[in-house]
Structure formats: C-alpha cells, structure tokens
Amino acid sequence: MSLITSCSRLLLLPLFLLFLGCQGKPEEKKSTPLAKTELSYASTKDIRNINPHLYGGEMAAQNMLFEPLVINTPEGIKPWLATSWEIKDEGTTYLFHLRKGVKFSDGEPFNALAVKKNIDAILENRSRHAWLELVNAIKSTEALDEHTFKLSLKNPYYPTLIELALTRPFHFISPASFIDGGTKNGVKSYAGTGPWILAEHEKNSYALFKANPTYWGEKPRLEAIRWRVMPDHQAILLALQKSEVDLIFGADGDMVNIDAFNALQKAQKYTTLLSDPIASRAILLNTKQPLTGDVRIREAISHAIDKEAIAKGILNGLETPASSLFSPSVPYANIPLSPKKLDLHQAKTKLDEAGWMMDEKLGYRQKEGKTLSLRLYYNINNAQEKSISEFVQSNLKSIGIDLQIIGEEKQAFLDRQKNGDFDLQYSLSWGIPYDPQSYLSSWRMATHGDYQAQLGLERKAWLDESIQKVLIEPDREKRQALYTEILTYIDQQAVYVPLSYSRTKAVFTPALQGVSFNVSQYEIPFEKMFFDSKK
C-alpha cells in the first residue's frame, strides 16, 4: 500500500476513536418502552425531483412511491402490479393481467388505461430513455380491458421483463399527476401505488415519507421514514453515535466508506450488513486519446495495477478482486478469459515496445522529448475513489507513468464522461439486474463514458452492432455466444482495468430489524423494516 493511502487512513483514526469511545454507561432499564415507529435515514443527497419517468431524483425514494408491473428477485422475475403475463407471437407480444382493486395514493384507479398512459408518456420522451433498448423496441400499447394490458414489440427482446422491473422509468404515477398529458415536462404531484407517500419535503434538508394508508399490499410496520440530508460523511457518523440516525445504507462509499464501515463493524455497537457482490469497480481507459489509444499502453496499465492490494488494503478485504469486467455470477459472464495479472516486467516490456523509454533521472518514461503523462478523474466527494486513485498513481509511477489524479464535483465528472476529455476515469457498472444487458446497451450512447472510451476501437461499429444483435436474439445459446464474443473483445482490447466487485453496505442501530437488500443496489426496502422495543 502506498504511503499516501496509509496516511489518509490514519487521519481517519482519531475521529473513529472519538466516535467509538464516547459511549456512556447504559442507563438502568426501568420499563419496557414502546417501539419506535419513525425511522431516521441519513443520506448525502436530497431526494430532488422524484418523477419516476425522469432521472433527476434519488432512485431509492422513487422506489418507495412508485411500483412496476413485475419485480426482479434473486429467484427471477415475479408478479407485482401484474399478477400474471403471457408472451406470444414469438416474443413480440406481452399480455399483462393486472392486479384488481389497486389505487394510486390520490384515489385514482390503477388499471390498464393508467398503464398505457404511463408507458405512452415514457415513449414521448423516447430519446431521453434511448439507453434502455426496451424503449426502442416498443411498437405499441393497448388497454384491452380494465385489467388487461397489451405491449407489442417491433422485435423479440429477451430482457423485456427485467427492464420493466427496473427502478425507472417503467414505474407508474397517477395520470392525474401528468402535466399537459405527459411527464417529460414534470408532474403535478407524486401519487403512486407504493407503500409510502411523500408527506413533506424541505429541499436539501429532509423528506418525510409516511405509510400509505390505502396500500394494496402488506402494510409497512413503520409509520414514517425521515430522510435526512447530510452531505458530510463525518456528520452522518456523529449523528449515528448520538442516536439521531438509525440507518446508513449505500454502495461504493457514497454513504459510508470502507474504513468507517470496518471500524463500526469491529466496535460491535451497531449492526452491519454487506450485500453479495453487485457491481464491477474498474478504471476506464480511453482508446480515443493519443496515449491511451495505444493498446500496449492500456495493457501495461492493466498489468501494473495491484488489485489484490486495493481489495485487501484500501477496501479492507470486504470486496473480491476482479479478474474480469463482470463477475462470473452475472448472467452470460461466466466465460473463459485471460486475466491481466499483476506483472511489472510485462508492463515495462509493453511500454518499451511502444517506444516509451525510462529516463532514470526524471523518474518517468519519455518519447521524442515528451513525458508519458496521463490524467485520471474521480468524484471528489467519494473518499474511496480518491484513495484508489492515489494507489493507482503509485502503481503507475513504478513503471514510469506520470499519472495526474484530478478530483471533480460529481456534475463536472459526469460532464467529462459525455465529452470524453479524459485518459483514465473511475468507473462502476450498475450491477444486477442492469448487468450485463442494460449496461452494455448504454455503451452505444454518446453521453456515456464507456461510449467515449471505446471510440478509438477499430471494431467499435461491430461492437455496437453486436450489442444490438444480442439484445434481440431469442435463442439462449446464440445469445451466450454473442456475449462471449463481445466480452472477449473488450477484455483483449484492455478498455477496462477491473478492480473489484463492490457491495452495498448497511449500518444501523440494533433495535432496527428487517434490514435487507434488494437485487438492485439502488433500492432500499424500508417497507420490511421495524423496531424491536426490547433492544
């Protein structure tokens, strides 16, 4: 581990010692208190605009109010607002039989006409949703009767049910909330069919969700969720210590970083949970840039990064080192590849072959009077990304590459993905159920960093065409062959340096029960949680 990374972790220790040491003696139990009915959840982000057909709001909040026809589970697709479905005409027609007696929180009925209006509203904004191939595949919608909805596709599309279940955009809002007959220009209210309603919202301060009294399903045991906005990670930890917060929940260090999680786990004052591996953490290498456009430089970088040390040191052994872009547990990703293992000799040889020779006095490689200098961008608000970037910087220095690491505010970081102005960029896949199909589909969108990084590939046009083919291929064996070809090519071209497979983390007071994980890392199943008055 680099000295920089070690020091950054040591700086956190005084806070944790104070945080974990400020524990007074437990008060004598006088009587059995009543169980709490309001949960306080800390988030670094405000819920913002939670229109379920747009992307400006927090997905966990959208999922609390708005529901889909079907849901993704570890056991596969299961019924939700649709109790059953039929697939006809060689996979181009879906008939959904809807749940009866369901109402939106504003009293409007949930029926086939409401489903049609919602999906039509999504299609009116088709260009915004083009990253999701299902939107491009939809031919028509029809309400056959009050409780039967027909979805017609232009061609077979195997992930149809998977993508209908994603947190957005195919969740349903009351048509009475529409503006000008649609949702692309905003909504009047947030009336969904879900277990929660939004009762109060003070921007960048808090949101109060209350249990939906007319919910069709099993009612939540909690009466309310208070979503507290706390951008500072240390403030969240202190609020937890002072019992002002009951739950911290999130992935990739956005709510609680690995160091803090590890300290809390060892202290045993709070309950901690880790999900199964869900997404792929990687460094994206831009094939369109002058230097990283050389596959030998990309291969050298791949052989120089010590992902084992990153997983064990920076990530405290809580994540598995990645040997490929997707974990073998991801559908269609369990294929034979040749992992680019740590091999400094191989890395240096590749750079020598590319004509970049080591200048021992300078400490970096040069070619035609120019230094081999690259730029890596990361989200400045993510301490985990910063630590990994510093470690990668140290790794690349050992083979003569001068890596400049640059932290940017999240919006600037996202804008850079769109314009492709980067050599290296920190990357995280979306996880199951988005991986692999939806994530690969997004590789064809010019606004995504993956697309920009792949532009220099000789076979980029073939890659995009192959992604289109695999998404509409009805035969599973042929589909597997296409995925194998796509993922093998990307691996051979060293577009990504896989680092580890990330996990969602939860930290909560012992009295809080029922904390679990959904398949998607972006959802929080608040409806399953409750407080035990005896703890």
C-alpha positions in Angstrom: 0.0 0.0 0.0 1.3 3.5 -0.8 2.4 5.9 1.9 -0.3 8.4 0.7 -3.1 5.8 1.2 -1.7 4.7 4.5 -1.6 8.3 5.8 -5.1 9.1 4.5 -6.4 6.1 6.5 -4.5 7.2 9.6 -6.1 10.6 9.5 -9.5 8.9 10.0 -8.4 7.1 13.2 -8.8 10.0 15.7 -12.4 10.5 14.5 -13.2 6.8 14.8 -11.6 6.6 18.3 -13.6 9.6 19.5 -16.7 8.3 17.7 -16.4 4.8 19.1 -15.1 5.8 22.6 -17.9 8.2 23.5 -20.1 5.6 25.0 -21.5 6.3 28.4 -22.7 3.6 30.8 -26.0 2.1 29.8 -28.9 3.5 31.8 -30.8 1.2 34.1 -33.8 -0.3 32.5 -36.9 1.0 34.2 -39.7 -0.2 31.9 -40.3 -1.6 28.5 -40.5 1.3 26.1 -42.8 1.3 23.1 -41.2 0.5 19.8 -40.3 3.5 17.6 -42.4 4.0 14.6 -40.3 6.5 12.7 -37.0 5.6 11.1 -34.3 8.2 10.6 -32.2 7.5 7.5 -29.1 9.6 6.7 -28.3 10.4 3.0 -25.6 12.6 1.5 -28.2 13.5 -1.2 -31.5 15.2 -1.3 -34.4 13.2 -2.9 -34.7 16.0 -5.5 -37.2 15.5 -8.4 -38.7 12.0 -8.0 -40.8 11.9 -11.1 -40.5 8.2 -11.8 -40.1 8.8 -15.6 -37.0 11.0 -15.3 -33.5 10.7 -13.8 -33.0 13.7 -11.6 -34.2 12.1 -8.3 -32.9 9.5 -5.9 -33.8 6.1 -7.1 -34.4 4.8 -3.5 -37.0 7.5 -3.0 -38.7 6.8 -6.3 -38.9 3.1 -5.5 -40.7 3.9 -2.2 -43.7 5.6 -4.0 -43.9 4.1 -7.5 -44.2 0.4 -8.5 -43.7 -1.7 -11.6 -45.7 -4.5 -13.3 -43.1 -7.1 -12.2 -40.1 -7.2 -9.9 -36.6 -8.6 -10.1 -35.8 -11.0 -7.3 -32.9 -13.5 -6.6 -35.2 -16.2 -7.9 -36.1 -14.3 -11.1 -39.0 -12.2 -12.3 -42.1 -12.3 -10.0 -45.5 -10.7 -10.3 -46.3 -7.3 -8.8 -48.9 -4.9 -10.2 -49.4 -7.6 -12.8 -50.5 -10.9 -11.3 -49.5 -12.9 -14.4 -48.5 -12.4 -18.1 -48.4 -14.2 -21.4 -45.7 -14.0 -24.1 -47.0 -14.6 -27.6 -46.1 -14.1 -31.3 -42.5 -15.4 -30.9 -41.8 -12.9 -28.1 -43.2 -9.7 -29.7 -46.5 -9.6 -27.7 -46.8 -9.4 -23.9 -50.3 -9.6 -22.3 -50.3 -8.5 -18.6 -53.2 -9.3 -16.3 -53.3 -6.6 -13.7 -54.0 -6.7 -10.0 -57.5 -5.7 -9.2 -58.5 -3.1 -6.5 -55.3 -1.1 -6.6 -55.5 2.6 -6.4 -53.0 5.4 -6.6 -52.5 7.4 -3.4 -54.7 10.2 -4.8 -57.6 7.8 -5.2 -57.3 7.3 -9.0 -57.7 3.7 -10.1 -54.7 1.7 -11.3 -55.9 -0.1 -14.4 -54.8 -0.9 -18.0 -55.6 2.6 -19.2 -53.3 4.0 -16.5 -50.5 1.6 -17.6 -51.0 2.7 -21.2 -50.9 6.4 -20.4 -47.7 5.9 -18.3 -45.8 4.0 -21.0 -47.0 6.3 -23.7 -45.7 9.2 -21.6 -42.3 7.5 -21.4 -42.3 6.9 -25.2 -43.0 10.6 -25.8 -39.6 11.2 -24.3 -38.0 8.3 -26.2 -34.7 10.0 -26.9 -34.1 10.5 -23.1 -34.6 6.8 -22.5 -32.7 5.5 -25.5 -30.0 3.9 -23.3 -32.7 1.3 -22.5 -33.2 -0.8 -25.5 -36.7 -1.8 -24.5 -37.9 1.8 -25.1 -36.6 1.5 -28.7 -38.2 -1.9 -29.1 -41.8 -0.9 -28.1 -44.1 -0.7 -31.1 -47.5 0.0 -29.5 -49.5 -0.2 -26.3 -53.2 -1.1 -25.8 -55.6 -1.4 -22.9 -57.7 -4.5 -24.0 -60.0 -4.1 -21.0 -59.8 -2.7 -17.5 -57.3 -5.2 -16.2 -55.6 -6.5 -19.4 -52.7 -4.5 -21.0 -51.0 -5.4 -24.2 -47.4 -4.5 -25.0 -46.3 -5.0 -28.6 -42.6 -5.0 -29.7 -41.0 -4.4 -33.0 -38.8 -7.5 -32.5 -38.2 -10.1 -29.8 -36.3 -8.6 -26.8 -35.2 -11.1 -24.2 -34.7 -8.6 -21.3 -38.3 -7.1 -21.6 -39.5 -8.3 -18.1 -36.1 -7.5 -16.5 -36.2 -3.9 -17.8 -39.9 -3.4 -17.0 -38.9 -4.1 -13.4 -36.1 -1.6 -13.2 -36.5 1.3 -10.7 -37.0 3.7 -13.6 -38.6 4.6 -16.0 -41.3 1.9 -16.1 -42.9 2.7 -12.7 -46.4 4.1 -12.5 -47.7 7.5 -11.4 -51.3 8.6 -11.4 -52.3 10.1 -14.7 -53.9 12.9 -12.6 -50.3 14.0 -11.8 -49.4 14.4 -15.5 -48.7 17.9 -17.0 -50.1 18.5 -20.5 -50.9 14.8 -20.7 -47.4 13.6 -20.1 -44.5 13.5 -17.6 -41.4 14.7 -19.6 -42.0 18.3 -18.6 -42.6 17.4 -14.9 -45.6 16.3 -12.8 -48.1 18.0 -10.5 -47.8 15.5 -7.6 -46.1 12.3 -6.6 -49.1 9.9 -6.4 -48.0 6.3 -6.8 -49.3 2.9 -5.7 -46.4 2.1 -3.4 -46.3 1.6 0.4 -45.2 5.2 1.1 -46.4 8.7 0.3 -44.3 11.9 0.4 -45.8 14.0 3.2 -43.1 16.7 3.5 -40.0 17.8 1.6 -37.7 20.7 2.5 -35.0 20.9 -0.2 -31.5 19.9 0.9 -32.8 19.4 4.5 -35.2 16.4 4.8 -38.1 14.5 3.3 -40.8 12.8 5.4 -42.4 9.7 4.0 -45.5 8.3 5.7 -47.0 4.8 5.3 -49.7 4.8 2.6 -53.0 4.0 4.4 -54.6 2.7 1.2 -51.7 0.5 0.1 -52.9 -2.7 -1.6 -50.1 -4.9 -0.3 -48.7 -5.8 3.1 -48.6 -2.6 5.1 -45.2 -1.3 6.5 -44.7 -1.8 10.2 -43.1 1.6 10.4 -45.3 4.7 10.3 -42.7 7.0 8.8 -39.3 7.4 7.2 -37.4 10.6 7.8 -34.8 11.0 5.0 -32.2 13.4 6.5 -29.9 15.1 4.1 -26.3 15.2 5.5 -23.7 15.8 2.8 -20.8 15.4 5.2 -19.8 11.8 6.0 -18.4 12.6 9.4 -21.6 14.4 10.3 -23.5 11.2 9.4 -21.3 9.1 11.7 -21.7 11.5 14.6 -25.4 11.6 14.1 -25.5 7.8 14.3 -23.4 7.9 17.5 -25.9 10.5 19.0 -28.9 8.3 18.1 -30.1 11.0 15.7 -29.8 8.5 12.8 -31.0 4.9 12.8 -29.7 3.7 9.4 -26.9 4.3 6.9 -27.3 2.4 3.6 -25.5 2.7 0.3 -22.9 1.4 -2.2 -19.4 2.5 -3.2 -18.7 4.8 -0.3 -21.4 7.3 -1.1 -22.9 6.9 2.4 -20.3 5.2 4.5 -16.7 4.4 3.2 -14.9 1.1 3.8 -12.7 2.5 6.6 -15.7 3.8 8.6 -17.6 0.6 7.9 -14.7 -1.6 9.1 -14.3 0.5 12.3 -18.1 0.3 13.0 -18.1 -3.5 12.4 -15.2 -4.0 14.8 -16.8 -1.9 17.5 -19.9 -4.1 17.6 -22.1 -1.3 18.9 -24.1 -1.3 15.7 -25.4 -3.9 13.3 -23.5 -4.1 10.0 -24.5 -5.9 6.8 -22.8 -6.5 3.5 -24.7 -7.5 0.3 -23.4 -10.1 -2.1 -21.1 -8.7 -4.8 -23.3 -6.5 -7.0 -21.3 -4.3 -9.4 -17.9 -4.0 -11.1 -15.5 -1.4 -9.9 -13.0 -0.6 -12.7 -10.7 2.0 -14.3 -11.9 3.1 -17.8 -9.1 3.6 -20.4 -9.9 6.0 -23.2 -9.0 4.4 -26.6 -9.6 7.7 -28.4 -6.9 9.7 -26.6 -3.4 10.0 -28.1 -1.6 8.0 -25.5 -4.2 5.5 -24.1 -5.2 4.9 -27.7 -2.2 2.6 -27.9 -3.3 -0.8 -26.8 0.2 -1.5 -25.5 -0.1 1.3 -23.0 -3.5 0.1 -21.9 -2.1 -3.4 -21.4 0.8 -2.0 -19.5 -1.5 -0.2 -17.1 -3.6 -3.3 -16.7 -0.5 -5.3 -15.7 0.8 -2.6 -13.3 -2.3 -2.1 -11.0 -2.2 -4.3 -7.9 -5.9 -5.0 -7.5 -5.2 -7.6 -4.7 -3.6 -4.8 -2.6 -6.5 -2.5 -3.4 -9.0 -5.1 -2.3 -7.1 -6.1 0.9 -5.6 -2.7 1.9 -7.9 0.1 0.8 -11.1 -2.0 0.8 -10.2 -3.9 3.9 -10.8 -7.3 2.3 -14.5 -6.6 2.1 -14.6 -6.8 -1.7 -13.3 -9.5 -4.1 -10.5 -8.7 -6.5 -11.9 -8.6 -10.1 -10.4 -10.8 -12.8 -12.8 -9.6 -15.5 -15.2 -6.8 -16.0 -18.2 -8.8 -14.8 -18.3 -11.3 -12.0 -18.8 -14.9 -13.2 -22.1 -14.8 -11.3 -23.5 -12.2 -13.7 -25.7 -13.8 -16.4 -23.7 -14.7 -19.5 -20.4 -13.5 -18.0 -19.0 -16.9 -16.8 -16.7 -17.2 -19.8 -13.0 -18.2 -20.3 -10.9 -15.0 -20.4 -7.2 -14.4 -19.8 -6.9 -12.1 -16.8 -4.2 -9.5 -16.9 -2.5 -10.3 -13.7 0.0 -8.1 -11.8 3.2 -8.3 -13.8 5.6 -5.3 -13.7 8.1 -7.0 -16.1 5.3 -7.5 -18.7 4.1 -3.9 -18.1 7.5 -2.4 -18.7 8.1 -4.6 -21.7 4.9 -3.3 -23.3 5.9 0.3 -22.7 9.4 -0.4 -24.2 7.7 -1.9 -27.3 5.6 1.3 -27.6 8.8 3.3 -27.7 8.5 4.9 -24.2 11.9 4.6 -22.6 12.7 5.2 -18.9 14.5 8.4 -18.0 16.1 7.3 -14.7 17.0 10.9 -13.8 13.4 12.1 -14.4 11.8 9.0 -13.0 9.3 8.7 -15.8 9.3 7.4 -19.4 9.8 9.7 -22.4 9.4 9.5 -26.2 10.5 12.2 -28.6 11.0 14.6 -25.7 7.6 14.1 -24.2 6.8 12.6 -20.8 4.4 9.7 -20.6 1.8 11.7 -18.5 -1.8 10.7 -18.2 -4.9 12.1 -16.4 -7.3 10.1 -14.1 -10.5 11.8 -13.0 -12.7 10.8 -10.0 -15.6 12.1 -7.9 -14.0 14.4 -5.3 -16.8 13.7 -2.8 -16.0 10.0 -2.8 -13.2 9.3 -0.4 -12.9 5.7 -1.6 -12.3 6.8 -5.2 -9.7 9.2 -4.0 -7.8 6.5 -2.1 -7.9 4.1 -5.0 -6.8 6.8 -7.4 -3.8 7.6 -5.2 -2.8 4.0 -5.1 -3.1 3.6 -8.9 -0.9 6.7 -9.2 1.7 5.0 -7.1 1.4 1.7 -9.1 1.9 3.5 -12.5 4.9 5.5 -11.2 6.6 2.2 -10.6 6.6 1.5 -14.4 7.4 5.1 -15.3 4.0 6.6 -16.0 3.3 10.1 -14.6 -0.4 9.9 -13.5 -2.1 13.1 -12.6 -5.2 12.5 -10.4 -7.9 15.1 -10.5 -10.9 15.2 -8.3 -14.0 16.9 -9.6 -17.5 17.7 -8.3 -19.9 15.0 -9.4 -21.6 17.0 -12.2 -18.3 18.0 -13.7 -17.2 14.4 -13.5 -20.4 13.3 -15.3 -20.0 16.1 -17.9 -16.4 14.8 -18.6 -17.9 11.3 -19.3 -20.1 12.9 -22.0 -17.3 14.8 -23.8 -14.6 12.1 -23.5 -12.0 14.5 -22.2 -10.1 12.0 -20.0 -7.3 9.4 -20.3 -8.5 7.3 -17.3 -11.7 7.6 -15.4 -13.0 5.8 -12.3 -16.0 3.6 -13.4 -18.6 1.5 -11.7 -21.1 -0.8 -13.5 -24.7 -0.6 -12.5 -24.9 -4.1 -11.0 -27.6 -6.8 -11.4 -30.3 -6.6 -12.7 -28.8 -4.0 -15.1 -25.7 -6.1 -15.9 -24.9 -7.2 -18.5 -27.7 -6.2 -20.9 -28.7 -2.7 -19.9 -25.1 -1.7 -19.1 -23.9 -2.9 -22.5 -26.8 -1.2 -24.2 -25.7 2.1 -22.7 -22.2 1.6 -24.4 -23.9 2.8 -27.6 -24.9 6.2 -26.1 -22.6 9.1 -26.8 -23.4 10.7 -23.4 -21.8 7.7 -21.6 -18.1 7.5 -20.7 -18.0 3.9 -21.9 -19.0 5.0 -25.4 -16.4 7.8 -25.4 -13.7 5.5 -24.2 -14.5 2.9 -26.9 -14.5 5.3 -29.8 -10.9 4.6 -30.7 -11.5 0.8 -31.1 -11.0 -0.4 -34.6 -14.2 -2.5 -34.3 -16.4 0.0 -32.5 -19.1 -0.2 -35.2 -19.0 -4.0 -34.9 -19.2 -3.8 -31.1 -22.4 -1.6 -31.3 -24.0 -3.8 -33.9 -23.2 -6.9 -31.8 -24.8 -5.4 -28.7 -27.9 -4.7 -30.8 -27.9 -8.3 -32.0 -27.5 -9.9 -28.6 -30.4 -7.9 -27.1 -32.9 -9.2 -29.7 -31.5 -12.7 -30.1 -34.3 -15.1 -28.9 -32.1 -18.2 -28.7 -30.2 -18.5 -25.4 -27.2 -20.4 -26.8 -26.7 -18.0 -29.7 -27.1 -15.1 -27.2 -24.4 -16.7 -25.0 -22.1 -16.9 -28.0 -22.6 -13.2 -28.8 -22.0 -12.2 -25.2 -18.8 -14.3 -25.2 -17.6 -12.6 -28.4 -18.3 -9.1 -27.1 -16.8 -9.5 -23.6 -13.7 -11.3 -25.0 -13.1 -8.4 -27.5 -13.4 -5.8 -24.7 -11.1 -7.8 -22.5 -8.5 -8.3 -25.2 -8.5 -4.5 -26.0 -7.9 -3.7 -22.3 -10.6 -0.9 -22.3 -11.3 -1.6 -18.6 -9.0 -2.4 -15.7 -11.3 -4.4 -13.4 -10.5 -3.7 -9.8 -13.1 -5.4 -7.5 -16.7 -6.4 -7.2 -18.5 -3.8 -5.0 -21.0 -4.4 -2.3 -23.8 -2.4 -0.7 -23.3 -1.6 3.0 -25.8 -1.1 5.8 -25.1 0.2 9.3 -27.9 0.5 11.8 -29.0 0.6 15.4 -29.5 -2.9 16.9 -33.2 -2.1 17.6 -33.9 -1.8 13.9 -34.9 -5.2 12.4 -35.8 -6.4 8.9 -32.9 -4.7 7.2 -32.1 -6.4 3.9 -31.0 -5.8 0.3 -33.0 -5.9 -2.9 -31.5 -7.2 -6.1 -30.8 -3.6 -7.3 -28.2 -1.6 -5.3 -30.3 1.5 -5.8 -33.3 0.3 -3.8 -33.8 0.3 0.0 -36.5 -2.0 1.2 -37.8 0.3 4.0 -41.2 -1.5 3.9 -39.6 -4.6 5.5 -38.0 -2.7 8.5 -39.3 -2.2 12.0 -38.1 -1.5 15.5 -37.8 -4.1 18.3 -38.6 -2.3 21.6 -36.6 -4.9 23.6 -33.3 -4.0 22.0 
